[in-house]
């Protein structure tokens, strides 16, 4: 057992897990660490080309009270209507992530509200408004749900599919755990085999 696995076991025991449960936590961590695939990159498995992807859920959590994620902007983001999605920053940003967030309450309106309800100068009001806007964007990015999709293809044709929606967070390790725990790759392969069998049976009968 590696030092990091031993530390994970000890931490799990400290958090109240039984010895058996703590060992399972370690086994899962090892399994996740050693998966022979990466999100978005096709790989061969059981005679099929498998692809595992993570993207925005088409039926997301209602964030309308904060605003909405988008790739289309009108005007300039300095106007305080559109702020950069924190998940879209840096070289190693998640896949299929929206670039911008359109605030439900623009910064200019927040400034006006602060000036009306608090004793502060205009500069301080702008700083407070921008800070609250950035906090809204961060909150929305944390709660934006995602969908994990596994496809099994043969000769470029999708024969099997498994989908898990309503997934929270942007942690790849957590997403890998979900794929493994739900047997998503195996489910997609099983469906692909059944589809292929039906297609072969249909071609023989004709």
N, C-alpha and C positions, 0 to 999 in steps of 0.2 A: 504493500500500500504506500503510495507516494505521500510526501509530507502534506501536500494540499488536501489530499483525501482524508488523511488522519485528522487534520484540523477541522475539516468539514464534519467528520464523524463526531469529534469532541464537541463542536458547536451545536450540532443537532441534539446531542445528549443533554447539553446544558439548557437547550430550549424546551426540554421535556419529552423528546422522542424516546421511545423504547430502543433497546439495542438492535432489535430486528428492524424497526422503522429507520433508525439512523443508518444501518447498513444499506437499506434500500435507497436512501437518499444518495449515498456514496455511489452505489451501482449506477443509478440514473445519471449522476454527474459524469462518471467515467464513460458511459454509453454516449452521452451528448458530446463529450470531448472527442470521441473517436469516430463519429459518423463520417462515412466516406463521401459525403455530398455537401453541397453548399446551396443556399437559396438562389434560384434563378439560373443555375447551371445544370443542363441536362446530364444524366448519367444512365448507364445501362444496368438493369436489374431484372433477373428472371426472364430475359428475352424481350424486355420492353424498354423504351426510352422514357425515363421518369424525369419529371420537372416539378420542383416544389417552389412555390412563390408566395410572397406576402404582399398584400396591397390594401388600399383603403376599402373598408366595407361599404358596398353600395347601399346598405341600410344602416347608416351610422347612428351613434348616440345623438340625441337632440342637443345640439350646441347653439341653437339659434339665438339664445339669450346672450351668448358671448359674441357670436358672429359666424362666419363660415369660411372653410378652406377653399382655395381656388388657385388656378394657374393663370387666370385672366384678370388683368387689372386695368382700370381706367383712371387716368391721372397719375400723379407721382406719390410714392409711398411716404414722402416727407409731409404730405398733407395730413397725415394722421388717420387715414382711412384704411390703408393696407399696411400691414406689418409683415416682415419676413417670418416664415414658419421656422421656429428654432430647430426642427428636425431636418430642415433643408440646408443647414449650414455645414461647412466643412467638406473635406474630401471624401469621407466615408459615410455619406448620408444614406438612410434607408432607401429601399427601392420604391418606385411609384409613389413618391411623396409629393404632396402639393407644395408649391413654392411660397404661396402667400396666404395670409389670413385677413379677411375683410371684417373689420370691427363692427359690431352692432351699434356701438356708441363711439363715434370718432373722437380723436384726441381733442379737437377744438371744442366740441360740446362738453367734454369732461372739464376742460379748463374753465369754461363759463360757469358750470355747476359748482366747481370748487371756489371760484371767486364770489359766487352768490352766497355760499354757505359757510365759508371759512375766512378767517382774518389772515390773509397772506398776500404777498405781492404777486404780480403777474408771472415773474420768472419762476418763483416757487410753485405756482399753480401749474405751469407748463411741465415742470419736472415731476410733480406728483401725478399729473395726467398721463405723461408718457410711461411712468413707472407702473401705473395701474393698467394701462393698455398692454404693456409687455407681460404683466402677470396674467391677464386674461388669455393672451395667446399661448402662454406656457401651460396654463390650466387646460385649455382646449386641446393642445397637442398631447397631453398626458391621457386625456379621456377619449381621444379619437379612436374608435374601434377599427380593427383590421380583419382581414379575411385570409385564411391560409388555404391554398389550392394545390392539390397534387394531381397531376395528369399522367396517365400511362399511354404511350403512343407506340405505334408500329407502322413503319413505312410512312411516317408523317401524318398518320390518322389517329385522332384521339379515340381510344377504345374504353378507357377507364378513367373515373374521376372521383375524387373525394374532397369535400369542402368543409371547413370549420370556420364559422363566422362569429362575430361578436368578440373577437380577441382583443384584449387590452395590451397596452405597452408596445415598446419598440425594441425589446431585448431579444436578440437572435437566439440566445441560449434558451430562454423561456419558450420561444416559438418551436425550437427543435424538440424540447421536452414534450410539447403538445402533440407534435407530429408522431413522436415515438409512442407516447402514452395512448394515443387514439388509434394506433396502427394504421395511419392514413396511407402510407405507401403500400402496405399489404392489401388494404381495401381497394385501392385503385387498381392494383395488379389483378386481384380476384375478379373485379368487374370487367377488366380488359379481357381476361381469359374467357369469361362467360360470353361476352360480346363476340369475341373471335370464334367461339364454338358455335354460336347461333348463326353467324355469317357463313361459316363453313358448312353447317348443316343445310342452310338455305340454298347454297350454291349446288350441293349434291342432289337435293330434291328436284332442282330444275334441270 
